């Protein structure tokens, strides 16, 4: 569910350039006398669809020379803007910045892809070498006094003589980004600020690479007599992975969520469940050279020092000032409103699981590596719902077609596979679809799908854009991508996924639709406010369980029969099942993220702090945080989700409330009027409209927390819950 956005200009790079260790990196070297036009990473994109990346021609040896050129030209672009002798205006300053750094943007697309999808020791070495140099480039731009003076003048002028709404927002976000990143600091403080950013960029890269190392090097191999309880589809895929790794006649459980989760759910081998669980939740925490605990302390100290230079008390206060929550206190209020109900539900779930274990004569006390296993048995007992039975109707190709159907009904999009070989791809499993408007036939963009796990690919699922939409400099065709880590099946077999994985597939496609439906003038407004950007994708998950999708696409992978109505009824009846686990493991991570950044980093012992904080929260012993601190890449491999992991919950308040709006509409989830408002206000504007105002335009009011509590099967709060604040009034 982690998402990447490809945006255009420096302010987006500065805001999210350190988001992940594999963000755009560049080398700070003098500008060469001539550019190397044969370097694929620098070349303009050619071919159909307004030009596409030449993924089939990219070479890792091109990275360093490409960034040497791209970074030098990027700096030159901003120097030219800063030293313009004409009075600062929207056109010669803000719009000029939108055109800066084209080669850096192009080369960054390639390297970000290598880092996320095709990593290797060579790629990681380049990341470590280039990250600090890219940080230096960012600092030269963000601390350019002449440039900021021009931006400030345009900003002040716009307050007296307002521009068009999207222009006004572009000016505002540009000014705020410079101000938040030290543009007004003294030269001495700017120097220290830049040094901190440079060191942080190195630490973020090292953190991410350490986690990737532990994912790749902790694999559990099984023999034939250790497969009890495992579904045939898992066994087949595990055998294929083992054989690929040179372990024929064995079965591999890789150290990724897509492999760990089903193993812990179905395996009857308790000791092996503990091994697999320990491997996964110990990533970055093994007391060796890849241990991340000391890196985290360094990161926290540097983040605090950096924001103190700006006059802030802590990183959270600085980060949330231009988010929907506005303050750490508002974010904490939302999480603390839900937390008691979540852990209370966990206690109920554990009692049910322990009862099942006792009935089976297993003579055990529920431990974290037992939770998924016995939860599945409780599901079967309470709801007669077998997750493996459900999987038989969740075939990956059918789910993809279901997503296309929903996109056609809501967005009027049509997806057709491109002719093989007409669009370059970076790996043979990647497929590409052409996206057009169903009515006009007008081209919208391309959608790339990279579905399967492999060595060198980071775990999880995410979306990214290779090119975002904009119109101010010619209508740009969107190039959007979804990336997953499903286990590749043996030849001729279907990819069957769990209901949760199907929801995640829809979720990430929601991010892709957000990019494809964009209707903005300026590239920089294709980004988003972090505690809002998950809303659109979370909302799309609701269409998976609509009757239209169920009847058309949820069919048995062998017989083709539609999933039985009684099985769907069981799924819906069990929709709040295990919500204690799901909510608690997530909220524990979100609360930990916030509390880590509010604590004194100079005295913190990261491992001890995690234990003591969870104890104070009353964290149940039977489960752990979704992302334990030593491998919490959202927060410590960059800054995009730092003190912002709460954003999934914030967005889920909006999601639940918006879903009820569709439920109440005459046409339900396919109501034409609601769909039009969905696209107009929630998807198309991206960051060209304030998100709080966009939601009010869609819903006619602010959101309420009540729908979220109902969705999760939690009792409504006894007293009216304080609502998260929007820009100028309270909303949830």
N, C-alpha and C positions, 0 to 999 in steps of 0.2 A: 504493500500500500504506500510505500514510499514513492514520491513523485519527483521527477525532474522536469524543469521547464527550460526550453531554449529561448532566451530572450536576446534582444538586439544590442543595446548600447552599454556603455561602461557602468551606468548606475545599476543595471540589473546584474552585471558581472560582479560589481562590488557588493551588492546586496546578497547575491547567492553564489558568487564565485568561490567562496569558501564553504558553501553549503555541504559539499561532499568532497572527499579527497580527490575525486576524479573530475572536478570542475575544470574549466579551461585554464591551462597553464601556459606561460610564455617565458621566453628567455630575454633578459634585459641586456642587449648588446647594441653597439652602434649600428645605425641604419646602413645596410650594405649599399654600395653604389648602384647596384641593379638587382632586381628581384629575380628569383629563379622560377620562371614561368612553367618549367617542366615539373615542378613540385606539385603533386596531386592535391596536397592539403591546402595549397594556396590558390589553385586554379578555380576560375569561375565554373559553376556547375552548368553542364550542358545536357543536351538530350531533351526528351519529352517532359511535359508537366512543368514547364518553366525552369528546367534544369534540375538534376538530381545529384546527390553525392556519388562520387565514383568509388564506392566501397570495394569494388573488385580490383581496384588499382592502388589502394592505399598501402604504403610501406612504412614500417616503424622507423626506418632510417631517415625518413623525411620529417620526422617530428621536430627535432631540434632546429634544423635550418628553417623550417616553416615558421616556427614561433619566433626565431630571430628576426625574420622579415616582418611578420604580422605584428609583433609587439612594437617594433620600431615605427612602423607606419601608423599604428594606433596612437602612440604618443605624439607623433608629428601632427596627426589630425587634431588632437586636443590643444596642442600648442598653437596651432593656426587659429583655432577658435578663441583661445585666451588672448592672443595678441592682435586680434582684429581691431583696427583703429576706428572703425565705425561704432557709434553708440550701440550698446547691447540691446537686442530685440529678440522676440520669440523666434523669428526666422533665422537670424545670423548666429544665435547661440543655442537655443534648445533644439531646433530642427537640425542645425548643423551637427549637433551631438548624435542625433538619430542616424546620421549617415556615417559616423566615424567607425573605424575598426572592422570593415567588412572582411578583410582577410583573417583577422583574429577570430571572428565569428565562425567562418567556414572551417578553419583549421581546428577550432575547438570542438566542432561537431565530431570530427574523426577521433580526436584523442579521448573525448568523453566516452565514445562508443568502445574504444579499446579498453579503457579503464573499467567500464561496467560489464561489458559483454565478452571481452576477449583478453582478459588480463593474463599476465605472465610475469616471470621474474624481471624480464627486460622492461616491461611496461611499468612495473612498480619502481624500478630503479629510476626511470625517467620521471615518474611522479615526484619522487623524493628530491630529485635534482631541480626540477622546474618549478615546483610549488612556491618556494621562497622568492624566486625571481619574478614569477607572476604577481606575487604579493607586492613586490617593490614597484612594479609597473602600476598597479592599482593605487598605491599610495602617492605616486607622482601625480596622478590625475586628481585624486580626491583632495590632495593638499595643495593644489595649484591655486594660489591666492587670486591671481588675475581671473582665472576661470570662474571661481566662486563669486567674485565681485560682480561679474556679468550675470551669473545665474541669480544672484540676490537682487540685482536691479530689475531683471525681468519679473521676478517674483513679486517685488514691491509694486511695480507698475501694474501687474495683473490684479492686485488687490484694489487698486483705484479704478482701473479700466478693465473689467473682466473680459476674458477671451471666451471662445466657445467652450462649453462644458468639458469636453475631452482635452482641449488644450490647457484649460485651467488645471485639470487634474495632473496632466503631464508636468506642468511647471511646478506644481505643489510637491509631487513625489520626487522630482529631481532635486528641488531645493532641500527637502527634508532629508534625502539620502546623503547629500553633501554635509549638511549640518550635523547629522547623526554620526558621521564618520570623520569628524575632526577638522573640517575645512576652516573653522574659526579659531583653532588653537594657535598658540604662539609657536614660532619655529622650533623651539626646544621641545615643546610637548608634541608637536607633529613628528619630530624625529623619533621620539620614543614610541609614539603611536604606530608609526610605520614599522619600527623594529619588532613590536609586539605582533603585528599582523604577519610579518615574515616568519617569526618563530611559530606562530599558531598554524600557519599553512603547512609547515613541516610536521608538526605534531598531529594534525588531522590526517595527513596522508599516512603517517606511520601507524596511527590507530586503526585505520581502515585496513591497511595491509596486514596488520597483526591478526585481525579478525578473519580475514580471508585465508591466512595461513592455517589457522585452527580449523576452519571449515574444510579445507582441502586435505588436512593431514590426520584428522581423527575419523577414521572410517571403521565401522564395526562389520566384520565378516562373519557370516553364519554358515553352518553346515546344514545338511538336509534334515537332520533330526532336531533342528532349532527353529523350525518354521511354523510350529503349531499356532493356529488362530489367524495366521496372516492370509489375506485374500490372494487368490491366484494372480490377479493383475499386479499386485505388489511384488509377489514372488518372481514373476516373469521379468519385471523391470529391474528388480534387484540382481537377478542373475545376469542380465545384460550388462549392468554397470560393473559387476565383479569381473565378468569376462573381459570387458574393455580394459580393466585395471590389471589384467594378467592373472586373475584368480578364477580360473575355470572350475566349474562344479561347486562354487561357493556363491554367496548372496550378500550384496553390499548394502548396508544402511549408511548413507552418507550423512555428514554432519550439517544438514540443512533442514529447514522447517518442513519442506515438502516431503522429505524422507522420514524425519523424526516423528512427525505428528501421526501419520498412519501406523507406524510401527508401535508407538506407545498406545494407540487406540486398540489394536487388535492382537498384539503378540501375547501369548500365554506364558512366555518365558520371563518371569519377574526379574531375575538377576540380570538378564540382558536388557530389560527395560531400564533398569537402573544405570547400566553402562551407557546406553544411548542417551538417556536423559542427562547424565553427568557430563558427557562429552559436549552436548549441545549447550547446556547452561553454564559451562565452564569456559566457553570461548573467551579468550583475552584474559583469563584468570587462572593460569596454570603455573604461575611462579617461575616462568622461564623467560627467555629473551623476548618472547612475544606477549608478555603480560602487560596489560594496559593500565593498571592501577596508578602507577606513578605518572603516566602520561596524563591521566584524567586530572590529577592534582595540579600538574603544571598548567593544563588548559584552564582550569578554574581560576588559578591565581592570575594568569595573564588576562583572562576576560575581565576579572574584577579590576585589575590595575588599569586596563584600557578605558573602561567606562568611567572610572574615577577621574581620569584626565578630562573627561567631558562634564564632570560635576555630578555624576549619578552615584547613588549609593551601592548599587549592585547591577549585575548584568540583566536580570529580569526586568528591573525598572526601566532600563535603557531600551531593551528589546521590544517591550510591549507598548511603548508610547504611541506607535502608529498602527497597532493591531486593533481588531475589534474589541478585545478585552480591555485595552488601555492600561491596566495596572495588574501586577501580580495578585493583588488582593481580589480583584474581580474574577480572575481565572481560578484562584483557590476556592472562592465561594461556590462556584459551580461544581468543582470536583468534590468538595466536602459535603455538598448537598446530596450527592449520589452515593458516596463511599459507604455510609452506614448501611444502606439498603443492600449494597453489593456484597459486603462481607457477611451480613445476616443471611443472605441467600446461599453463600458458600457453606455456611454451617449446616443449612438444611440439605444441601447437595451431598455433603460429606456423610451426614447421618444416613441418607438413602444408600450411598455407596457402601458404607460400612455394613449396613444390614444385608446387602446383597452378598458381600464377601463372607459374612458370617453364615448366611444360608448355604453358600457353596462349600462351607467348611474349609476356607482358605487360611484361617488362623493368622491373619495379618492385621496390622493397623494401617490405614490408608496413608501412603506417602506420596510426594509429588509425582513420582514415576508411575503411580497407580491411578492417578486422577482420571486421565483420559480412558483408561481401560475399564474401570468400573463405572464411569459415567456412561459409557456405551452400553454396558449391561443394564444400568438403570433405565436408560432410554428404551431399550428393548422391553423391559419389564413394565414400565409405566405407560408407555405409548405403543408398545408392540412395534417399535420403529427400529429397523436394522439399517444402520448407515451404509453397510455394504450393499444391501438390497437397493437402497436409493441410488447408489453409484452406478448401478447397471443402466440407469436412465439418464445419466449425466455424462454424455459422450462429448468430448471436447469440440469436435467439428460441429456437432449440432448446437452446442452452446454458442459457438461463434456465429452461426447462422441466426440464432435467436437474437443475438445482439444486433446483427444487421437489421433484423425485422423491427426491433424497437427503434433503432435509429431512423428507419424509414418512416415509421408511424409518427414519431415525435418531431424529427428534424427534417423530414422529407429527403433523406439521403439514400442513395443507391450505391451498393458496394459490388464491384465486379473484379475478379482477379485479373491482373495485368498479364499480358503475354509473357510466357517464361523467357527470361533473358533480356527483356526490354528495359528492366529497371535493375541496376546492379544491387547485389546484396552482399553482406559481409560473412555469411555462413549459410550452408546449404539448407538448413531448416527454416530460414527466414522466408516468409511469403509476403507478397505485396498485393494490395487491392486499390483500384481506382475508385474514388468517391465523387459522385456527381449529385446534382440536384435532380430529383425524380421528375419534376415538372418541366424545368427549362433545359435539362441536360447539361447545364453549365458545370464545368469542372470545379470541384471544391478542393481536392487534394489527394494525397496518397496515404494509405494506412499500412504500416509494416507490422508484422507479427513475428516475434522471436519466442517460441513457446517453451522450449525444453532446457532442462538443466544440463550443464557441462562444466568441466574443469575451467577455471578462469572466469566464470560468470558469477557475479555476486548473487547472493541468495535473495529470495523474496520475489515480489512482483512490482513493477513500476511502469510509468509512462514517461515518454519524453517526446520532444518535438525537434526535428532536424531543421525545420523552417517554420516560423510562425506567420500568421496572417497579418498583413498591413496593407494600406491603400495609399498612403501619402506619397509614395515614390513608385507607383505602379502596383497593381493588384498582385499580391504574393500568394502563390499556391501553398497550402499547408502540407507539410510532410510530418506525419505523426506516427508514433510507434508505441506498441505495447510489448512488454517483456515479462515472461513468466519463467517458472522453474519446475514445470511438470516433468515427471520422469518419463523419458522417451520409451515408448513400448517396443516390444520385439516386433519384427516385420510382420505385417498383416493383422496385428492386434490393435484394439481401440484404446484410446486414452480415456480412462474413466476417472472422474474426480468426485470429491466429496461436495456436499451442499455448501459448506463454508468456502471451499475453493472456487465453486461456481459463482458465489457471491463476489469473491475477490476478483474473478475474471470480469464480471460486470462492472465492478468498482473501477478497475483500472481503465476499462473501456470508457467509463464516464469521463476520465481525464482526457482521453483521446478525443471524445466528442466535444469537450470544452475547447480544445484547440481547433478542431475542425469547424466548429460553429462560430468561431471568433469573427467579429465584425468591428474591427478597430482601425483607426488611421495610423497610429504610431506604434512601432514595434515594441517599445518599452512598456506599453500598456497591456501587453500580452501576459504579463506576470500576474501576481495576485497577492492578496493579504493572507498570510499563512494560516490563520485560524478561520479562513473562509474557503480556501481552495480545495479542501477535502469535502466540502458540502455537496458540490455537484456530483462528484463521483459516488459518494455514499448514497445520494438520492437514487441514482440509477440502479442500485442493488434491488430496489423494491420491484422492478419490472420482471425479475427472474420468476417471481411467484404469481404473476398474473395469469389468468386463464388462457389468454391468447398464446403466451409463450409455452405454458404447460401442454396445451393440446396440440401445438404445432411442432414442438421441438424436443420435449422431454420424452424420448422414445427409447425403448430397450435396444441396446446396441446389437443384439443378435436377432430378435424377433421383429423389431420395428413397432411393437405395440406401445401405445401411449401409456405413460405411467398411470396406474390405476387411481381412480378418484379417492379410494379409501387410503391409499398411501399418501396422497397429497393432503388429505384431511389430517392424517397423523403428523405430517411435517408441520402443518399450520398449527395444529394443537400443541405441538412440541416447540413452537417457535421461541418461547421464552425459556425453554429447557437449557440448563447449563449457563444461563446468563450471569449467575454469580461468578463462575469461573472466568468467563469472557470479559466481564466488566472489571472485575478485581485485578486480573493480571494486567490489563491495559492501564487502569487508573493508578495502580501501584507505580508503574513506570512514569506516568505523567506527573504524579505527585513527587516522585523522587527527582525527576528533572528539575522541577521548580525549587524544591527544598535544597538541592545541591547548590543552586545558584544564589540562594538567599543565605547560605551558611558562610562562615568565615573560611576562605580557602587556605589561609596561612596555617591553620591548625588542623585542617581536616585529614583524617585517615579514611580514605575512600571506602575500603572494605568494612571497617568498623561503623562508618556513618550509614552505610546501606543497611547493615544489620540493626542498628539502633533505631533508625528511622522507621523501618518496617515494624519493629516491635512496638514502637510508640503508636503507630497507626492501627495496631491490632491486626496486622497481616496474618491470615490463616496459615498454619504450618504446612498445610497440604498442597500449596501451590506457590509458585514464584512469580516475580515480575515477568511480563511478556518479554521485555528486554532488560536483562540484568545490566548493571552499570558498566562492567568491563567490556561489553560488546554492544553498547547502546549507540549504534552508528548514527541514528537520527540526530543525536545530540553531540557526539564527540568526534565524528569524522567530518564535521563541518558545523555551520551555524544556523542553517535554515530552520531546524526544529528545536534548537536550544532554547529552553524556557518556552517552547511552543508546542510540545507534544500534547499538551492539553487541547490543542486545536481540533483534534479528532472528535473529542467530546463536545466542544463548542459547536463544531459543524454538525454533529449528530443531533443537537437540539434543533437546529434549523431543518435538518433532514427529516426528523420525525414530524415536525410541524408542517412542513411542505407536503409530505406524503399524505397527511390527513386532509390537506386541501384537495389533493387528487381524489382521495376516497370519497369526499363530500361532493365532488363535481358530478353532473348528470352522466357524463361519459366515463366516469371512473378514471383509471390511469391512462386512458387513451382519449380523454376529453380534448377536443380540438382547441377550444378556447384556452384551456389550461396549458396545453402544449405550446401554443403560441406565446403565452406569457412566460413560460419556462425558458424558451429560447431567447425571447426579447430581453428579459431582465436578468436572468440567472446565468445564461451561457454566453450569449453574444458579446456583452460589454467587456468581459474579462475584467481588467483593472481600470477601465476608462470611466467607471462609475463607482462611487463609494458603495461598498458592499451592504452596509446597513440600509442605505436608501434603496438600493436595488431590491433587497428583500421586501421592503415595505411596498414597493411598486408591484411586486409579484403577489404578495399575500394580502395587502390592504391594511396591514398592521405589523407590529413586531411579533417575533416568535415567542412561544411560551414553552416552559420546561415540561409541562404536564404530559405532552405527547411522548416525550422521551421516556418518562417513567412508566407510562402505560406500555410502550413498545417493549420494554425490558421486563415487564411483568412485576415491577416493583410497586409497592404501595405509594400513592401520592404522599408527599410530605404533609405532616399534620398542620404545619404552618406554611403560609405562602412563602415560597422560596425567593430569595433575592435574585433578580435576573441579571445576567451578564449585561454590561453596558455597551451600547453602540456609540457612535460618534457624539450624538447630542442628546440621547435619551436612553432609557433602559430598555433592553430587549433580551430575549434569550434565544 
